[in-house]
Amino acid sequence: MHHRSHRPAPERQARSRLVQLIAEQPFLRGSLVERARSCGKPTCRCRQGQLHRSLYLATRHQGRRALLYIPRALEGTVPHDEPFLSLRR
């Protein structure tokens, strides 16, 4: 029997799954970064060390690093625990 591809079956399956994932939802290249900052208000809790936490997507735009703020309401929709698919040749 002649196969349409000379790639091993596990690699063909991984590639097929990757194509399905890309078709289902858009991907952005970057890293999730959590920042903790103080606001500067004299009576705020951040003055005692309880810093304000925010989530950003660190990416590159026109060769420069850019941080894109992820609103707290959308933090749960950002897939950051997805298993990494390795497509080695």
Secondary structure, DSSP 8 states (H G I E B T S, - for coil): ---S--S-HHHHHHHHHHHHHHHHS----SEEEEEEE----TTSGGGGT--EEEEEEEEEETTEEEEEEE-GGGGGGS--S--------
